Amino acid sequence: MHAAADTPARPYVGRYAPSPTGHLHLGNLRTAVIAWARARAAGGRFLVRIEDIDRQRSRPEYEARQLADLAAIGLDWDDEPVRQSDRHPLYDDAIRRLPTYPCYCSRKDIQRELAEIGGAPHGAPGAYPGTCRDLTDDQRADKAAALAADGRGPSLRLRSDVREWTARDALHGTIAGDVDDMVLRRADGMWAYNLAVVVDDADQGVTEIVRGDDLLSSAPRQAHLAHLLGVPEPMYAHVPLVVSAEGRRLAKRDGDVTLRDITAEQAKRWIIESLRAGAGVAGAGGAEALREDAAGVGADAAGAGAGGAGADVFAEVDDIADLPEVFDLMAIPRERVVFR
């Protein structure tokens, strides 16, 4: 168990880091707006990073479209976007500084072993059971030879010395989570997301990470990696996901509500309405007005507040550019936001 130590305040640096594997949907755009507004409200810097580490699925046309969409809804950023595909030396250096061991298990091997032993002996269900952690040199050589005969190689895992770590979140408080011997480099040579994102955020001086709360459970293990690398553990702010009226999460793979389906102006109005609801603006809405104006685009932020000072200031906001002047992260509801 770990409690993140207080560190001297650093100049605020925020970021938004899309993967160019599809178009940004409305939930992605809303998170980007929150990250941007948070950074600008703090008088800090805002960066965009292209997380194209998955070279098989990443496409330059998606990268170009995503950057254009962010600009279309009124966001700007400091410095040119960096790409993970250009940063392999940084990940190599991080690997050399971490305790690791090769793992010869396939996903099926791990699932089979977990089924046989009734789950991981330590950690959360599905956690790696440590099969390759303490192999002898001869056992490693035999397993490496068997993989090589099939044209494959081992993955590289963290040799973790803790089972739990904590991270700090501006919305959720202290988050405790399991840490296992996570993969840092995959068997196909591709860098794991957990390693790359920690290295990138540290290298770029990111102080707070605003992202969707589907990644909430990843924060403790990423904070632990930052600790092992000797870099500051960032603050997190995991914001609610946007879901459909049926409760289904909007996802790029489903082609759900992008700027191919609605205009940038409609997207901006919806995002502002959802933040008004979070601040408790009477009526939350404009949902009906938006449905009429945007041919079916409306918003309902579940669990909106009951009003107050936040409502007063948000009631005057009618453009994304105005958000930094009134933005308060804690006005964002923790419940999922419904798009309908």
Secondary structure, DSSP 8 states (H G I E B T S, - for coil): ------------EEEE---SSS--BHHHHHHHHHHHHHHHHTT-EEEEEE----TTT--HHHHHHHHHHHHHTT---SS--EEGGG-HHHHHHHHHTS-EEEE---HHHHHHHHHHHTS-SSSSTT----TTTT--HHHHHHHHHHHHHTT---EEEE--S-SEEEEEETTTEEEEEE----EEE-TTS-B-HHHHHHHHHHHTT--EEEEEGGGGGGHHHHHHHHHHHT----EEEEE--EE-TTS-B--GGGT-SBTTTS-HHHHHHHHHHHHHHHHT-GGG-THHHHHHHTTS--EEETT----SHHHHHHHT--SGGGHHHH--GGGS-SS-EEE-
